[in-house]
Amino acid sequence: MHSEVSVTLSPQQEFRFDLEGAPPMTHEAGRRWLDEQFTKLDCEPLRASGKVLLADKVLTVARAAGASLLADPDWSREFARASSAALAKPVVRVDIPAMAVSF
């Protein structure tokens, strides 16, 4: 099954990460990696309640990472693996301008 994660930062800038051949992460490992990056990148919850859904975490980590980390092959590979594993979806699309995650 084809597996990829894409992140759109702007209409002119999109990053695509093909996960073919990459060892999959467990759901828990993906959640843990995203939790660590959420803290490391000083991300803020999107919701006034402070509740952070997994899709929100993927979105805010991608937004905080920006082009510099998304262009880093090691970091972006881990981000893609963690996002796919945590959301339990083979195809994940992160649209920063629309503040949306779709599958």
C-alpha positions as CSV (number, residue, x, y, z in Angstrom):
1,M,0.0,0.0,0.0
2,H,1.3,3.5,-0.9
3,S,2.1,5.6,2.1
4,E,3.0,9.3,2.0
5,V,2.7,12.5,4.0
6,S,2.6,15.9,2.3
7,V,2.8,19.4,3.9
8,T,1.7,22.5,2.1
9,L,3.2,25.7,3.6
10,S,2.0,28.0,0.9
11,P,0.5,27.6,-2.6
12,Q,4.1,27.7,-3.9
13,Q,5.7,25.5,-1.3
14,E,4.8,21.8,-0.7
15,F,6.8,19.0,0.8
16,R,6.1,15.3,0.0
17,F,7.5,12.4,1.9
18,D,7.2,9.0,0.4
19,L,7.3,6.3,3.1
20,E,7.9,3.3,0.8
21,G,10.6,1.3,2.3
22,A,10.7,3.2,5.6
23,P,10.2,1.0,8.6
24,P,6.8,1.8,10.2
25,M,6.5,3.3,13.7
26,T,4.1,1.9,16.2
27,H,1.1,4.1,17.0
28,E,2.6,4.8,20.5
29,A,6.1,5.7,19.1
30,G,4.5,8.1,16.6
31,R,2.5,9.8,19.4
32,R,5.6,10.0,21.6
33,W,7.7,11.5,18.8
34,L,5.1,14.1,18.0
35,D,4.7,14.9,21.8
36,E,8.5,15.5,22.0
37,Q,8.5,17.8,19.0
38,F,5.4,19.7,20.2
39,T,7.3,20.5,23.3
40,K,10.7,21.1,21.7
41,L,9.3,23.5,19.1
42,D,7.2,25.4,21.7
43,C,3.9,24.7,20.0
44,E,0.7,26.1,21.4
45,P,-2.7,24.2,21.5
46,L,-5.0,25.4,18.8
47,R,-8.1,25.1,20.9
48,A,-9.1,27.4,23.7
49,S,-9.8,24.4,25.9
50,G,-6.2,23.5,25.8
51,K,-7.1,20.0,24.4
52,V,-4.7,18.8,21.7
53,L,-6.0,16.3,19.2
54,L,-3.5,14.2,17.3
55,A,-4.4,15.9,14.0
56,D,-3.8,19.3,15.8
57,K,-0.5,18.1,17.0
58,V,0.6,17.1,13.5
59,L,-0.5,20.5,12.1
60,T,1.1,22.6,14.8
61,V,4.4,20.6,14.7
62,A,4.5,21.0,10.9
63,R,3.8,24.7,11.1
64,A,6.4,25.3,13.8
65,A,9.0,23.2,11.9
66,G,8.6,25.4,8.8
67,A,10.6,25.0,5.6
68,S,14.0,24.6,7.4
69,L,13.1,21.4,9.3
70,L,10.8,20.0,6.6
71,A,13.7,20.3,4.2
72,D,15.9,18.3,6.6
73,P,15.8,14.7,5.3
74,D,16.3,13.1,8.7
75,W,13.8,15.2,10.6
76,S,11.2,15.1,7.8
77,R,11.4,11.3,7.5
78,E,10.7,11.0,11.2
79,F,7.9,13.5,11.0
80,A,6.2,11.6,8.2
81,R,6.6,8.2,9.9
82,A,5.3,9.6,13.2
83,S,2.3,11.4,11.6
84,S,1.3,8.3,9.6
85,A,1.6,6.1,12.6
86,A,-0.1,8.4,15.2
87,L,-3.0,9.0,12.9
88,A,-3.1,5.4,11.7
89,K,-3.5,6.6,8.0
90,P,-1.2,5.7,5.1
91,V,-1.8,9.0,3.3
92,V,-1.8,12.3,5.3
93,R,-2.1,15.8,3.9
94,V,-1.2,18.8,6.1
95,D,-2.4,22.1,4.7
96,I,-0.9,24.9,6.9
97,P,-2.7,27.9,5.2
98,A,-6.1,26.1,5.6
99,M,-5.1,24.8,9.0
100,A,-6.4,21.4,8.0
101,V,-5.3,17.8,8.1
102,S,-6.9,15.3,5.7
103,F,-6.5,11.6,4.9
